[in-house]
C-alpha cells in the first residue's frame, strides 16, 4: 500500500499548528489531510501557516476543514493519526475516541482537568496498549536529552538524598481574544479557553503540570501523599481574563518527608521565572539548566528540541510497529496537578486518595 501517513488536526490554535508542523517534519511520508476547530477562521489561518511551512505535505482541501464541537469525529475518520491540542476539557474524550477508532494519537497536556477525565485518559492509554497504537503526551520534558541525563545523575546520588524541590512557572497571562460581535458566548470562551476553568482546568493542571511531572519523575515517578494550596485572582480581574485565578501556590508532601513547593502566576509587571530546582543533602540541581553543583559539579552541554523529538519517536513507533505509549506517567502527573487545583479552590488539604 501507500507509505503515506494521514495526519489530522483537532484544534487549530498556535500550539496545534506547531504540533502538526513537527509531525510533518518527523516523517516525509506524513500528510496533513484534515483539520477542525470551533471557528472556521482559525482553521483557515492554521492551514495557511502549516502550508507555508511544510508545502506539499499539506493536502487539506475545503471539504476536510470541519467546524463545530462534533467536527473532531470527521477528522478522526479521515486520518491515520491525530494531533490533539484544543481545550484541555476535551483531551481525554477526543483521545479515547481516536484510540477506539484505531488511530494513533499525540495529545497535548494536561490530560484531563478533573479526576473523572484523568481516569478516562488512563483508560485510553490502556486501550492503546491493547490495540498496539501509539499515544504520545505533550509533557515534553521526558523527551529532553539533557533533562534525562540530569534526572539520571540525581537518582544516582549526585546531590545526595533529595530534601525538597522548588517549582516555578511565573509569567504574564496567556494571550487574550477580544470578543467579536458575531461570536456567541460559547464561541468566545472556546476561542480564549485558557481563561475559563471549565475549558482549561486553571493554571495548576494547565501549566504547572510540566513542573509537577518533572518533580514526580525525579522522585522515581512517585505520587504525593497529600497537598495544601492557596490561590486567587488579584489583578487580572477584567472580564477579558475570564474566571481563572492569576496566582497559585501548592505544597506537596511525598514519602520520606520530601516536599515540593510549587508556584505559578499569570500576572503582568511581576517577577518571572520558569525553573525546576532540586535541593539535596550534598548539592543542588537545576533541571532546566541541566546543571548540578555542590559536592559534584556538572553541566550538560548539548542541545535538543524535545517538541520535535516526541514526534520523531511517535512516527518511528508507527513505522516500526513498536508503538510508543506515554501512559505510565501522563495521567498520573496530570492528577497531581488536579489535586493541587482542588486544594487551591477549596482551601482544604487534599490527599492522593481523595483526588
Rosetta blueprint (number, residue, H / E / L):
1 X L
2 X L
3 X L
4 X L
5 X E
6 X E
7 X E
8 X E
9 X E
10 X E
11 X L
12 X L
13 X L
14 X H
15 X H
16 X H
17 X H
18 X H
19 X H
20 X H
21 X H
22 X H
23 X H
24 X H
25 X H
26 X H
27 X L
28 X L
29 X L
30 X E
31 X E
32 X E
33 X E
34 X E
35 X E
36 X E
37 X E
38 X L
39 X L
40 X H
41 X H
42 X H
43 X H
44 X H
45 X H
46 X H
47 X H
48 X H
49 X H
50 X H
51 X H
52 X H
53 X H
54 X H
55 X H
56 X H
57 X H
58 X E
59 X L
60 X L
61 X L
62 X H
63 X H
64 X H
65 X E
66 X E
67 X E
68 X L
69 X L
70 X L
71 X L
72 X H
73 X H
74 X H
75 X H
76 X H
77 X H
78 X H
79 X L
80 X L
81 X E
82 X E
83 X E
84 X E
85 X L
86 X L
87 X L
88 X H
89 X H
90 X H
91 X H
92 X H
93 X H
94 X H
95 X H
96 X H
97 X H
98 X H
99 X H
100 X H
101 X L
102 X L
103 X L
104 X E
105 X E
106 X E
107 X E
108 X L
109 X L
110 X L
111 X L
112 X L
113 X L
114 X L
115 X H
116 X H
117 X H
118 X H
119 X H
120 X H
121 X H
122 X H
123 X H
124 X H
125 X H
126 X H
127 X H
128 X H
129 X H
130 X H
131 X H
132 X L
133 X L
134 X L
135 X E
136 X E
137 X E
138 X L
139 X L
140 X H
141 X H
142 X H
143 X H
144 X L
145 X H
146 X H
147 X H
148 X H
149 X H
150 X H
151 X H
152 X H
153 X H
154 X H
155 X H
156 X L
157 X L
158 X L
159 X L
160 X L
161 X L
162 X E
163 X E
164 X E
165 X E
166 X E
167 X E
168 X E
169 X E
170 X E
171 X E
172 X L
173 X L
174 X L
175 X L
176 X L
177 X L
178 X L
179 X L
180 X L
181 X L
182 X L
183 X L
184 X L
185 X H
186 X H
187 X H
188 X H
189 X H
190 X H
191 X H
192 X L
193 X H
194 X H
195 X H
196 X L
197 X H
198 X H
199 X H
200 X H
201 X L
202 X L
203 X H
204 X H
205 X H
206 X H
207 X H
208 X H
209 X H
210 X H
211 X H
212 X H
213 X H
214 X H
215 X H
216 X H
217 X H
218 X H
219 X L
220 X L
221 X L
222 X L
223 X L
224 X L
225 X L
226 X E
227 X E
228 X E
229 X E
230 X E
231 X E
232 X E
233 X L
234 X L
235 X L
236 X L
237 X L
238 X L
239 X H
240 X H
241 X H
242 X L
243 X L
244 X L
245 X L
246 X L
247 X E
248 X E
249 X E
250 X E
251 X E
252 X E
253 X E
254 X L
255 X H
256 X H
257 X H
258 X L
259 X E
260 X E
261 X E
262 X E
263 X E
264 X E
265 X E
266 X E
267 X L
268 X L
269 X L
270 X L
271 X L
272 X L
273 X E
274 X E
275 X E
276 X E
277 X E
278 X E
279 X E
280 X E
281 X L
282 X L
283 X E
284 X E
285 X E
286 X E
287 X L
288 X L
289 X L
290 X L
291 X E
292 X E
293 X E
294 X E
295 X L
296 X L
297 X L
298 X E
299 X E
300 X L
301 X L
302 X L
303 X L
304 X L
305 X L
306 X H
307 X H
308 X H
309 X H
310 X H
311 X H
312 X H
313 X H
314 X H
315 X H
316 X H
317 X H
318 X H
319 X H
320 X H
321 X L
322 X L
323 X L
324 X L
325 X E
326 X L
327 X L
328 X L
329 X L
330 X H
331 X H
332 X H
333 X H
334 X H
335 X H
336 X H
337 X H
338 X H
339 X H
340 X H
341 X H
342 X H
343 X H
344 X H
345 X H
346 X H
347 X L
348 X L
349 X L
350 X E
351 X E
352 X L
353 X L
354 X L
355 X L
